[in-house]
């Protein structure tokens, strides 16, 4: 009974801290997110303004990454604001939000493999690059990626409605911890995440090594191969940043058990910014700024048309 009262006291203390700092935390969290969403939005707008960007596989993959990361970021903002503001959500709505967030995260990871393979084809099989990376096959690749990305979400949906009887409350704080209480959810999450990360890591390492090997041959354009290898290396860094977001869940469980509620909230705020928001915004920005054709147009639209946009000249091996 004393343990129950102590737990209740800790919960009350946490809620009081949440209530007192909710508006400030939400403001500090949402402000950088809005800025990053604007940057991503301008990038997507830039890609839509030129036909060549919509017909070139590299830019199509880049646009797909931007859309997925933007939706993932938006979902993170919604879930964070609901948690900080202590908003109770119907469990069915919460399930949809968490399924979407999971799918976006998995698809974003798998998309890095596609982008690396596109660079591999461009450097290692240049004569068949146009044939292999045509629009039809690119869209088929997207379909495969989304089917794989939805495996975990659909599995959780089936388990939730067929097996899980632990969650009887109609309204709750929306998080994986409160909605998915069975151990099978955690095991499924770990299995899917590990499999996808290992798969993508193997693809990126394979493409990096293959491009590096081709770069040593006399028949290869060494400058193009060097640029392509840097791009693949950037994808590996993106994957590492994505992997760091997994730490948020581990840290969340640890700090709420062993740390003062006020300190826990500050740590969680820092973790959200560093491991979820920052990686989703920095990587697309760096990738886009490396492309001179895209960079000039992006600057033009980012500054609301001030300055002069340079003609678009596509560099085939960025």
Rosetta silent file (secondary structure, phi, psi, omega in degrees, C-alpha in Angstrom):
SEQUENCE: XXXXXXXXXXXXXXXXXXXXXXXXXXXXXXXXXXXXXXXXXXXXXXXXXXXXXXXXXXXXXXXXXXXXXXXXXXXXXXXXXXXXXXXXXXXXXXXXXXXXXXXXXXXXXXXXXXXXXXXXXXXXXXXXXXXXXXXXXXXXXXXXXXXXXXXXXXXXXXXXXXXXXXXXXXXXXXXXXXXXXXXXXXXXXXXXXXXXXXXXXXXXXXXXXXXXXXXXXXXXXXXXXXXXXXXXXXXXXXXXXXXXXXXXXXXXXXXXXXXXXXXXXXXXXXXXXXXXXXXXXXXXXXXXXXXXXXXXXXXXXXXXXXXXXXXXXXXXXX
SCORE:     score description
SCORE:     0.000 S_00000001
   1 L     0.000  -39.926  179.101    0.000    0.000    0.000 S_00000001
   2 H   -64.873  -36.348  176.947    2.866    2.362    0.819 S_00000001
   3 H   -63.816  -40.023  179.259    4.408    1.637   -2.584 S_00000001
   4 H   -62.666  -44.911  179.866    1.115    2.486   -4.239 S_00000001
   5 H   -65.055  -37.495  178.255    0.914    5.813   -2.368 S_00000001
   6 H   -65.271  -43.193  178.024    4.511    6.594   -3.230 S_00000001
   7 H   -62.971  -41.116  179.066    3.875    5.869   -6.911 S_00000001
   8 H   -64.221  -38.840  178.156    0.740    8.005   -6.808 S_00000001
   9 H   -64.046  -42.655  178.403    2.714   10.823   -5.203 S_00000001
  10 H   -63.731  -40.320  178.974    5.397   10.614   -7.894 S_00000001
  11 H   -64.130  -43.409  178.956    2.758   10.650  -10.617 S_00000001
  12 H   -62.003  -41.957  178.972    1.082   13.690   -9.077 S_00000001
  13 H   -62.274  -42.152  179.007    4.421   15.474   -8.843 S_00000001
  14 H   -62.188  -43.814 -179.350    5.163   14.707  -12.478 S_00000001
  15 H   -65.603  -35.668  178.087    1.786   16.023  -13.604 S_00000001
  16 H   -65.816  -40.794  177.260    2.262   19.227  -11.600 S_00000001
  17 H   -64.269  -43.481  177.618    5.621   19.797  -13.265 S_00000001
  18 H   -58.325  -44.518 -176.941    4.079   19.079  -16.641 S_00000001
  19 H   -65.376  -39.421 -176.169    1.256   21.527  -15.961 S_00000001
  20 H   -71.667  -38.814 -174.610    3.586   24.303  -14.812 S_00000001
  21 H  -102.746    5.579 -171.701    6.067   23.998  -17.693 S_00000001
  22 H   -58.808  -49.728 -176.061    3.721   22.797  -20.435 S_00000001
  23 H   -64.562  -43.640  179.761    3.375   26.063  -22.328 S_00000001
  24 H   -65.335  -44.373  179.641    7.093   26.907  -22.204 S_00000001
  25 H   -63.199  -43.601  179.852    8.161   23.382  -23.185 S_00000001
  26 H   -62.566  -41.532 -179.421    5.660   23.286  -26.041 S_00000001
  27 H   -65.003  -47.838 -178.811    6.842   26.685  -27.309 S_00000001
  28 H   -63.669  -31.748 -179.638   10.533   25.780  -27.114 S_00000001
  29 H   -79.174  -43.826 -173.580    9.862   22.476  -28.876 S_00000001
  30 H   -72.945  -34.237 -175.519    7.493   23.737  -31.583 S_00000001
  31 H   -57.607  -54.384  177.384    9.532   26.808  -32.599 S_00000001
  32 H   -64.652  -30.884  178.692   12.524   24.944  -34.115 S_00000001
  33 H   -64.442  -42.022  178.797   10.137   22.363  -35.573 S_00000001
  34 H   -62.568  -40.937  178.311    8.191   25.064  -37.418 S_00000001
  35 H   -62.454  -46.697 -179.490   11.459   26.459  -38.805 S_00000001
  36 H   -66.570  -36.664  177.598   12.591   23.027  -39.971 S_00000001
  37 H   -65.234  -36.833  176.921    9.165   22.274  -41.442 S_00000001
  38 H   -64.007  -44.534  179.311    9.364   25.535  -43.404 S_00000001
  39 H   -60.645  -48.109  178.150   12.803   24.575  -44.753 S_00000001
  40 H   -62.019  -38.895  178.972   11.565   21.124  -45.779 S_00000001
  41 H   -62.899  -40.964  178.029    8.439   22.679  -47.272 S_00000001
  42 H   -66.267  -37.779  177.761   10.515   25.054  -49.421 S_00000001
  43 H   -62.541  -44.758  178.769   12.648   22.111  -50.566 S_00000001
  44 H   -63.419  -42.324  178.244    9.549   20.155  -51.604 S_00000001
  45 H   -60.870  -41.349  179.949    8.166   23.250  -53.360 S_00000001
  46 H   -62.480  -42.699  179.294   11.489   23.687  -55.202 S_00000001
  47 H   -64.511  -29.358 -178.427   11.407   20.093  -56.438 S_00000001
  48 H   -81.202  -12.689 -173.329    7.843   20.606  -57.734 S_00000001
  49 H   -86.514  -17.494 -178.676    8.736   23.721  -59.727 S_00000001
  50 L  -122.135  129.535 -178.724   11.004   22.079  -62.293 S_00000001
  51 H   -61.143  -36.946 -177.388    9.999   19.188  -64.516 S_00000001
  52 H   -62.773  -32.295  177.266   13.551   17.854  -64.614 S_00000001
  53 H   -68.980  -28.805 -177.802   13.465   17.362  -60.848 S_00000001
  54 H   -86.707   -8.523 -178.243   10.281   15.310  -61.202 S_00000001
  55 H  -112.617   -8.689 -179.683   11.726   13.092  -63.931 S_00000001
  56 L   -98.528  128.429 -172.829   15.196   12.378  -62.527 S_00000001
  57 H   -57.175  -41.756 -177.117   15.395    9.398  -60.186 S_00000001
  58 H   -59.981  -42.069 -179.245   17.859   11.018  -57.768 S_00000001
  59 H   -74.925  -31.129  176.227   15.563   13.986  -57.164 S_00000001
  60 H   -64.370  -44.031  177.777   12.479   11.780  -56.944 S_00000001
  61 H   -64.635  -39.588  177.826   14.155    9.775  -54.178 S_00000001
  62 H   -63.982  -42.490  177.685   15.234   12.995  -52.473 S_00000001
  63 H   -63.697  -39.050  176.906   11.675   14.324  -52.668 S_00000001
  64 H   -62.619  -42.448  177.234   10.349   11.077  -51.210 S_00000001
  65 H   -61.383  -42.212 -179.977   12.803   11.390  -48.316 S_00000001
  66 H   -62.632  -45.372 -179.919   11.664   14.985  -47.709 S_00000001
  67 H   -61.538  -47.290 -177.742    7.972   14.031  -47.666 S_00000001
  68 H   -64.584  -44.759 -179.451    8.495   11.111  -45.302 S_00000001
  69 H   -66.788  -35.455  178.059   10.750   13.067  -42.941 S_00000001
  70 H   -66.503  -43.787  177.633    8.350   16.029  -42.950 S_00000001
  71 H   -65.500  -40.083  178.114    5.386   13.797  -42.085 S_00000001
  72 H   -63.120  -42.548  178.126    7.451   12.020  -39.437 S_00000001
  73 H   -64.274  -43.131  178.675    8.477   15.351  -37.930 S_00000001
  74 H   -61.390  -40.639  178.938    4.891   16.599  -37.952 S_00000001
  75 H   -65.122  -39.215  178.219    3.761   13.423  -36.201 S_00000001
  76 H   -63.659  -39.522  178.931    6.466   13.851  -33.559 S_00000001
  77 H   -63.327  -45.923 -178.753    5.311   17.418  -32.925 S_00000001
  78 H   -61.160  -47.671 -178.564    1.678   16.346  -32.511 S_00000001
  79 H   -65.222  -39.035 -179.220    2.543   13.509  -30.108 S_00000001
  80 H   -67.452  -44.228  179.947    4.925   15.679  -28.084 S_00000001
  81 H   -63.158  -40.911  178.012    2.419   18.533  -27.704 S_00000001
  82 H   -62.154  -39.595 -179.231   -0.293   16.078  -26.646 S_00000001
  83 H   -69.780  -46.664 -177.923    2.047   14.582  -24.032 S_00000001
  84 H   -67.152  -36.313 -178.140    3.281   17.908  -22.657 S_00000001
  85 L   -85.905    0.667  179.030   -0.221   19.423  -22.621 S_00000001
  86 L    58.244   42.577  179.500   -1.669   16.289  -20.952 S_00000001
  87 L   -87.238  124.991  176.789   -4.221   15.843  -23.700 S_00000001
  88 E   -84.147  133.924 -177.642   -6.138   12.578  -23.492 S_00000001
  89 E  -121.782  142.488  174.947   -6.701   10.907  -26.857 S_00000001
  90 E   -57.134  137.994 -172.260   -9.093    8.143  -27.821 S_00000001
  91 H   -61.464  -32.328  178.500   -7.130    4.904  -28.000 S_00000001
  92 H   -67.595  -39.586  176.653   -8.161    4.226  -31.606 S_00000001
  93 H   -67.090  -41.732  177.857   -6.893    7.655  -32.703 S_00000001
  94 H   -60.693  -40.543  179.240   -3.722    7.114  -30.684 S_00000001
  95 H   -61.015  -43.453  178.847   -3.225    3.754  -32.402 S_00000001
  96 H   -62.607  -44.145 -179.602   -3.455    5.408  -35.840 S_00000001
  97 H   -62.463  -44.792 -178.849   -0.971    8.132  -34.838 S_00000001
  98 H   -69.329  -36.598  176.624    1.557    5.635  -33.466 S_00000001
  99 H   -63.943  -42.676  179.241    1.178    3.339  -36.481 S_00000001
 100 H   -64.105  -44.845 -179.660    1.784    6.261  -38.830 S_00000001
 101 H   -60.977  -42.244  179.030    4.822    7.437  -36.844 S_00000001
 102 H   -64.537  -44.240 -179.446    6.294    3.919  -36.896 S_00000001
 103 H   -63.785  -43.095  179.406    5.690    3.486  -40.629 S_00000001
 104 H   -61.837  -40.857  179.909    7.259    6.866  -41.460 S_00000001
 105 H   -63.965  -45.740 -178.509   10.330    6.009  -39.397 S_00000001
 106 H   -66.928  -42.674 -179.496   10.801    2.611  -41.064 S_00000001
 107 H   -65.064  -39.491  178.056   10.209    3.960  -44.594 S_00000001
 108 H   -60.023  -39.106  178.079   12.657    6.811  -43.977 S_00000001
 109 H   -66.854  -47.146 -178.256   15.311    4.250  -43.034 S_00000001
 110 H   -67.143  -29.290 -179.671   14.639    2.016  -46.033 S_00000001
 111 H   -63.788  -28.560  177.564   14.651    4.994  -48.402 S_00000001
 112 H   -63.495  -34.476  177.221   18.352    5.491  -47.628 S_00000001
 113 H   -65.253  -42.085  178.204   19.029    2.064  -49.162 S_00000001
 114 H   -61.110  -44.703 -178.349   17.230    3.102  -52.359 S_00000001
 115 H   -64.983  -37.257  177.817   19.232    6.326  -52.611 S_00000001
 116 H   -68.502  -41.133  179.195   22.500    4.455  -52.125 S_00000001
 117 H   -65.441  -33.713  177.280   21.565    1.845  -54.747 S_00000001
 118 H   -63.194  -40.541  177.371   20.739    4.632  -57.228 S_00000001
 119 H   -68.155  -35.187  177.484   24.284    6.008  -56.802 S_00000001
 120 H   -62.530  -45.753  179.319   25.673    2.479  -57.198 S_00000001
 121 H   -64.136  -40.917 -177.966   23.871    2.036  -60.510 S_00000001
 122 H   -62.469  -35.205 -176.332   24.961    5.503  -61.713 S_00000001
 123 H   -95.792  -43.322 -173.956   28.659    4.760  -61.133 S_00000001
 124 H   -87.221  -28.681  178.487   28.989    0.987  -61.494 S_00000001
 125 L  -129.746   60.076 -172.807   26.420    0.399  -64.269 S_00000001
 126 H   -62.018  -32.837 -177.606   26.301    3.795  -66.035 S_00000001
 127 H   -69.402  -22.983 -179.541   25.125    2.439  -69.400 S_00000001
 128 H  -109.042    9.550 -175.879   21.977    0.982  -67.816 S_00000001
 129 H   -60.274  -47.544 -179.028   21.359    3.789  -65.334 S_00000001
 130 H   -64.238  -40.149 -179.651   18.514    5.392  -67.279 S_00000001
 131 H   -66.912  -45.254 -175.605   16.880    2.016  -67.943 S_00000001
 132 H   -72.621  -36.142 -174.360   17.112    0.767  -64.353 S_00000001
 133 L  -101.728   30.818  178.154   16.094    4.024  -62.668 S_00000001
 134 L   -70.220  170.969 -173.999   13.139    4.925  -64.881 S_00000001
 135 H   -60.520  -42.162 -177.344    9.923    6.276  -63.353 S_00000001
 136 H   -61.888  -47.388 -178.488    8.052    2.970  -63.427 S_00000001
 137 H   -70.629  -31.094  176.096   10.773    1.049  -61.588 S_00000001
 138 H   -64.053  -43.173  179.118   11.265    3.906  -59.128 S_00000001
 139 H   -67.816  -35.032  175.539    7.566    3.789  -58.220 S_00000001
 140 H   -63.706  -41.799  177.889    7.736   -0.005  -57.877 S_00000001
 141 H   -61.093  -40.509  176.611   10.681    0.444  -55.493 S_00000001
 142 H   -61.254  -41.859  179.176    8.603    2.910  -53.462 S_00000001
 143 H   -61.013  -43.514  178.700    5.805    0.357  -53.279 S_00000001
 144 H   -63.571  -43.324 -179.948    8.169   -2.334  -51.978 S_00000001
 145 H   -61.715  -43.638 -179.696    9.630    0.067  -49.398 S_00000001
 146 H   -68.953  -35.808  176.236    6.192    1.059  -48.110 S_00000001
 147 H   -62.807  -42.025  178.419    5.070   -2.567  -47.909 S_00000001
 148 H   -68.765  -39.390 -178.888    8.135   -3.372  -45.804 S_00000001
 149 H   -67.456  -23.777 -179.038    7.697   -0.222  -43.727 S_00000001
 150 L   -90.067   -4.533 -177.091    4.106   -1.131  -42.881 S_00000001
 151 H   -57.910  -49.746 -177.760    4.939   -4.651  -41.632 S_00000001
 152 H   -65.774  -44.571 -178.097    5.431   -3.578  -38.013 S_00000001
 153 H   -62.455  -44.510 -179.753    2.443   -1.202  -37.953 S_00000001
 154 H   -68.228  -35.916  177.028    0.041   -3.767  -39.436 S_00000001
 155 H   -63.510  -42.570  178.313    1.362   -6.458  -37.075 S_00000001
 156 H   -65.296  -36.256  177.467    0.727   -4.170  -34.100 S_00000001
 157 H   -62.729  -45.522 -179.648   -2.774   -3.444  -35.413 S_00000001
 158 H   -63.865  -45.135  179.885   -3.592   -7.158  -35.622 S_00000001
 159 H   -63.052  -41.455 -175.843   -2.184   -7.846  -32.148 S_00000001
 160 H   -60.987  -41.448 -175.095   -4.012   -4.867  -30.649 S_00000001
 161 H   -94.419  -15.539 -177.690   -7.456   -5.979  -31.807 S_00000001
 162 H  -107.564  -28.683 -174.383   -7.046   -9.762  -31.643 S_00000001
 163 L  -118.458  -44.195 -170.900   -4.829  -10.460  -28.627 S_00000001
 164 L   -71.075  119.242  176.277   -4.329   -7.355  -26.476 S_00000001
 165 L  -124.611   15.237 -176.689   -6.904   -7.014  -23.696 S_00000001
 166 L   -82.038  -23.205 -174.105   -4.751   -4.973  -21.272 S_00000001
 167 L  -104.186   98.513 -178.386   -5.919   -1.549  -22.450 S_00000001
 168 L   -99.323  -15.034 -178.803   -9.513   -0.966  -21.388 S_00000001
 169 L   -71.159  136.696  179.656   -9.398    2.838  -21.071 S_00000001
 170 L   -78.722  -33.324  179.858  -11.087    4.684  -23.931 S_00000001
 171 E  -121.850  139.922 -177.297   -8.980    7.852  -23.473 S_00000001
 172 E  -157.397  169.067  171.622   -5.287    7.940  -22.546 S_00000001
 173 E   -73.962  125.750 -171.449   -1.981    9.781  -22.895 S_00000001
 174 L   -82.428  107.659  173.211   -0.788    8.779  -26.350 S_00000001
 175 L  -158.594  161.862  179.490    2.559    6.994  -26.277 S_00000001
 176 H   -63.313  -33.744 -178.521    3.849    3.528  -27.056 S_00000001
 177 H   -65.048  -40.805 -176.986    4.387    2.914  -23.351 S_00000001
 178 H   -81.679  -32.260 -176.181    0.757    3.592  -22.405 S_00000001
 179 H   -89.035  -43.336 -176.836   -0.929    1.965  -25.415 S_00000001
 180 L  -101.806   93.561 -173.865    1.302   -1.035  -26.118 S_00000001
 181 L   -97.548  -20.004 -179.940    1.719   -2.784  -22.760 S_00000001
 182 L   -73.858  149.465  179.826    2.351   -6.382  -23.843 S_00000001
 183 H   -65.494  -25.761 -178.091    5.944   -7.589  -24.181 S_00000001
 184 H   -62.597  -30.677  177.708    5.221   -8.795  -27.709 S_00000001
 185 H   -64.858  -44.283 -179.161    5.066   -5.170  -28.902 S_00000001
 186 H   -65.724  -41.893  178.945    8.556   -4.461  -27.595 S_00000001
 187 H   -64.423  -40.334  178.300    9.939   -7.655  -29.122 S_00000001
 188 H   -64.736  -42.688  179.716    8.303   -6.853  -32.464 S_00000001
 189 H   -62.011  -46.160 -179.966    9.677   -3.306  -32.390 S_00000001
 190 H   -63.942  -42.705 -178.181   13.207   -4.498  -31.616 S_00000001
 191 H   -63.063  -50.600 -178.372   13.053   -7.229  -34.279 S_00000001
 192 H   -63.820  -44.960 -178.657   11.794   -4.968  -37.093 S_00000001
 193 H   -62.500  -45.498 -179.339   14.122   -2.103  -36.216 S_00000001
 194 H   -64.410  -44.920 -178.945   17.194   -4.335  -36.016 S_00000001
 195 H   -60.738  -47.340 -177.705   16.387   -6.186  -39.242 S_00000001
 196 H   -66.823  -40.941 -179.540   15.818   -2.981  -41.226 S_00000001
 197 H   -67.916  -39.938  177.083   18.875   -1.217  -39.827 S_00000001
 198 H   -65.289  -42.768  179.375   21.138   -4.202  -40.510 S_00000001
 199 H   -60.456  -49.748 -178.217   19.681   -4.551  -44.026 S_00000001
 200 H   -66.363  -39.379  178.243   20.164   -0.867  -44.867 S_00000001
 201 H   -60.867  -43.204  178.671   23.640   -0.819  -43.316 S_00000001
 202 H   -62.977  -41.849  179.443   24.686   -3.790  -45.475 S_00000001
 203 H   -63.578  -45.367 -178.081   23.307   -2.116  -48.626 S_00000001
 204 H   -65.640  -43.407  178.920   25.100    1.167  -47.893 S_00000001
 205 H   -64.262  -41.091  177.767   28.413   -0.556  -47.101 S_00000001
 206 H   -60.143  -46.945 -179.135   28.088   -2.680  -50.263 S_00000001
 207 H   -66.251  -38.573  179.799   27.465    0.372  -52.451 S_00000001
 208 H   -63.150  -47.789 -179.548   30.296    2.312  -50.797 S_00000001
 209 H   -64.823  -41.246 -178.744   32.823   -0.498  -51.307 S_00000001
 210 H   -64.232  -44.843  179.010   31.634   -1.133  -54.880 S_00000001
 211 H   -65.030  -40.052  178.172   31.905    2.527  -55.869 S_00000001
 212 H   -62.635  -39.038  179.309   35.333    2.771  -54.226 S_00000001
 213 H   -67.024  -41.997  179.702   36.497   -0.293  -56.199 S_00000001
 214 H   -66.634  -34.140 -178.371   35.192    1.126  -59.492 S_00000001
 215 H   -62.367  -23.343 -178.485   36.860    4.465  -58.744 S_00000001
 216 L   -81.543  -14.048 -179.328   40.277    2.747  -58.893 S_00000001
 217 L   -79.266  153.445 -176.399   39.751    1.580  -62.492 S_00000001
 218 L   -71.897  -26.908 -174.921   41.083    3.676  -65.361 S_00000001
 219 L   -80.492   -6.740 -174.422   37.770    3.730  -67.231 S_00000001
 220 L   -93.669  144.922  171.613   35.882    5.438  -64.410 S_00000001
 221 L   -74.707  102.415 -172.208   35.315    9.158  -63.960 S_00000001
 222 H   -64.254  -34.574  178.924   37.180    9.491  -60.664 S_00000001
 223 H   -65.449  -43.730  178.697   35.622   12.832  -59.763 S_00000001
 224 H   -64.358  -41.874  179.383   32.098   11.464  -60.227 S_00000001
 225 H   -64.360  -38.425  179.328   32.937    8.330  -58.236 S_00000001
 226 H   -64.716  -41.845  178.001   34.398   10.437  -55.438 S_00000001
 227 H   -65.135  -41.815  179.966   31.241   12.551  -55.245 S_00000001
 228 H   -64.083  -39.382  179.031   29.038    9.446  -55.289 S_00000001
 229 H   -65.259  -37.466  176.836   31.068    7.867  -52.483 S_00000001
 230 H   -64.671  -36.787  178.270   30.660   10.996  -50.374 S_00000001
 231 H   -65.103  -44.468  178.894   26.911   10.825  -50.982 S_00000001
 232 H   -64.292  -39.008  177.203   26.758    7.191  -49.858 S_00000001
 233 H   -62.895  -37.096  175.924   28.855    8.067  -46.804 S_00000001
 234 H   -62.695  -39.092  177.526   26.336   10.808  -46.018 S_00000001
 235 H   -63.321  -36.186  177.508   23.566    8.190  -46.160 S_00000001
 236 H   -65.675  -38.425  176.363   25.509    6.110  -43.625 S_00000001
 237 H   -66.028  -41.534  176.323   25.681    9.160  -41.343 S_00000001
 238 H   -58.743  -41.366  178.932   21.942    9.690  -41.842 S_00000001
 239 H   -63.626  -40.671  177.832   21.381    6.070  -40.846 S_00000001
 240 H   -63.465  -40.548  177.139   23.463    6.600  -37.728 S_00000001
 241 H   -64.892  -38.127  177.117   21.449    9.691  -36.807 S_00000001
 242 H   -65.519  -38.288  178.601   18.267    7.706  -37.365 S_00000001
 243 H   -65.095  -31.407 -179.422   19.582    4.935  -35.130 S_00000001
 244 H   -64.887  -25.376  179.753   20.241    7.493  -32.398 S_00000001
 245 L   -67.886  -20.587  176.795   16.504    8.215  -32.205 S_00000001
 246 H   -64.770  -28.310 -178.604   16.033    4.679  -30.849 S_00000001
 247 H   -63.955  -22.977 -177.306   17.875    5.853  -27.741 S_00000001
 248 H   -59.323  -45.542 -179.751   14.973    8.162  -26.877 S_00000001
 249 H   -63.514  -40.552  179.075   12.764    5.262  -25.806 S_00000001
 250 H   -64.516  -45.610 -179.777   15.558    3.702  -23.730 S_00000001
 251 H   -64.585  -39.381 -179.187   16.372    7.022  -22.060 S_00000001
 252 H   -59.681  -45.902  179.897   12.688    7.725  -21.453 S_00000001
 253 H   -64.979  -38.957 -175.983   12.197    4.492  -19.523 S_00000001
 254 H   -70.597  -44.782 -172.782   15.394    4.984  -17.509 S_00000001
 255 H   -73.935  -31.877 -179.847   14.938    8.609  -16.455 S_00000001
 256 H   -73.885  -18.629  177.706   11.311    8.299  -15.360 S_00000001
 257 H   -88.152  -38.572 -169.502   12.245    5.444  -13.047 S_00000001
 258 H  -113.377    1.534 -172.088   15.463    6.850  -11.567 S_00000001
 259 L  -126.569  152.367  174.948   15.278   10.643  -11.969 S_00000001
 260 L   -58.960  138.529 -176.321   13.426   13.582  -10.458 S_00000001
 261 H   -54.595  -40.701 -178.950   10.386   14.492  -12.646 S_00000001
 262 H   -64.140  -43.973  177.944   11.558   18.057  -13.290 S_00000001
 263 H   -66.515  -38.460 -179.257   15.010   16.884  -14.440 S_00000001
 264 H   -59.117  -41.886 -178.996   13.402   14.091  -16.467 S_00000001
 265 H   -64.549  -41.040  178.605   11.333   16.568  -18.471 S_00000001
 266 H   -65.702  -40.137  178.314   14.396   18.674  -19.321 S_00000001
 267 H   -65.024  -42.853  179.614   16.345   15.591  -20.373 S_00000001
 268 H   -64.534  -38.303  177.528   13.470   14.366  -22.543 S_00000001
 269 H   -61.400  -45.198  178.984   13.168   17.784  -24.203 S_00000001
 270 H   -62.631  -42.403 -179.367   16.890   17.708  -25.027 S_00000001
 271 H   -63.572  -41.449  178.977   16.611   14.116  -26.350 S_00000001
 272 H   -61.625  -43.382 -179.223   13.682   14.982  -28.605 S_00000001
 273 H   -67.794  -45.212 -173.018   15.575   17.889  -30.144 S_00000001
 274 H   -78.433  -38.507 -171.613   18.904   16.079  -30.563 S_00000001
 275 H  -101.752  -17.516 -178.476   17.794   12.566  -31.535 S_00000001
 276 H  -116.772  -53.928 -175.324   14.479   13.109  -33.361 S_00000001
 277 H   -73.663  -51.751 -175.426   14.103   16.695  -34.602 S_00000001
 278 H   -58.669  -49.693 -179.896   17.711   17.560  -35.439 S_00000001
 279 H   -61.944  -37.565 -177.345   18.525   14.430  -37.548 S_00000001
 280 H   -69.418  -19.197 -177.045   15.282   14.670  -39.539 S_00000001
 281 H  -106.106  -34.794 -175.515   16.041   18.250  -40.562 S_00000001
 282 H   -71.569  -43.797 -175.149   19.811   18.438  -40.845 S_00000001
 283 H   -61.667  -49.527  177.529   20.357   15.504  -43.217 S_00000001
 284 H   -61.668  -35.261 -179.635   17.979   16.641  -46.004 S_00000001
 285 H   -64.813  -46.400  179.181   19.367   20.171  -45.754 S_00000001
 286 H   -63.451  -43.059 -178.562   22.979   18.998  -46.147 S_00000001
 287 H   -62.398  -44.249 -178.956   22.019   16.636  -48.982 S_00000001
 288 H   -67.605  -37.584 -177.520   20.129   19.354  -50.842 S_00000001
 289 H   -72.501  -14.840  177.592   22.855   21.982  -50.428 S_00000001
 290 L   -77.852  -17.518 -178.029   25.439   19.685  -52.045 S_00000001
 291 L   -96.661  112.506 -174.582   23.548   19.840  -55.340 S_00000001
 292 H   -64.980  -36.757  179.368   24.316   23.122  -57.112 S_00000001
 293 H   -63.918  -42.952  179.534   21.284   22.937  -59.418 S_00000001
 294 H   -74.878  -37.788 -175.225   18.930   22.465  -56.483 S_00000001
 295 H   -59.224  -45.763 -176.923   20.837   24.836  -54.183 S_00000001
 296 H   -64.860  -41.673  178.951   20.417   27.917  -56.379 S_00000001
 297 H   -70.034  -38.483  179.130   16.668   27.408  -56.802 S_00000001
 298 H   -60.615  -45.541  179.054   16.191   26.601  -53.117 S_00000001
 299 H   -61.048  -38.590 -179.515   17.876   29.861  -52.091 S_00000001
 300 H   -62.279  -48.343 -178.290   15.692   31.740  -54.558 S_00000001
 301 H   -76.999  -30.217  179.721   12.419   30.367  -53.147 S_00000001
 302 H   -64.760  -33.093  179.574   13.639   30.376  -49.523 S_00000001
 303 L   -96.083   21.261  176.606   14.143   34.155  -49.728 S_00000001
 304 L    59.989   39.541  173.564   10.712   34.656  -51.377 S_00000001
 305 L    84.489    7.257  177.219   12.112   35.285  -54.843 S_00000001
 306 L   -79.062  137.311 -176.625   14.759   37.820  -53.867 S_00000001
 307 L    95.026 -170.271 -176.036   17.868   37.551  -55.979 S_00000001
 308 L  -122.341  127.643  178.705   18.288   35.752  -59.281 S_00000001
 309 L   -81.615  132.172  179.084   17.758   32.055  -59.858 S_00000001
 310 L   -80.442  154.729  176.979   20.460   30.373  -61.928 S_00000001
 311 L   -59.990  145.040 -178.495   19.572   28.034  -64.808 S_00000001
 312 L   -81.931  116.878  176.209   19.103   24.429  -63.738 S_00000001
 313 L  -121.316  112.935 -174.931   21.998   22.234  -64.866 S_00000001
 314 L   -77.558  125.505  171.713   21.721   18.660  -63.639 S_00000001
 315 L   -93.338  119.199 -171.029   24.932   17.067  -62.385 S_00000001
 316 L   -70.980  -24.193 -172.405   24.490   13.369  -62.973 S_00000001
 317 L  -126.948   60.559  176.973   26.866   12.083  -60.309 S_00000001
 318 L   -77.012    0.000    0.000   26.356   14.086  -57.120 S_00000001
